[in-house]
């Protein structure tokens, strides 16, 4: 029973790390976009908050894709058992 708790805890830790890394990666990549064209004050607080929200949204979607794909590929071995 203790192994199950450890496995669930490790999966949660891995999901959190992948989520944070994905948000950070999205933040770094969003810095390459020229959003100044679309924003009135590109250096203002609202612009930074918008970039942060975009990074969280994109990072979340990317990390869910990675985690779901990992789960699906792990479930495929149940077909051959």
Buried (B, 14 or more C-beta within 10 A) or exposed (E): EEEEEEEEEEEEEEBEEBBEBBBEBBBEEBEEEEEEEEBEEBEEEEBEEBBBEBBBEBBBEBBBEBBEEBEEEEEEEEEEE
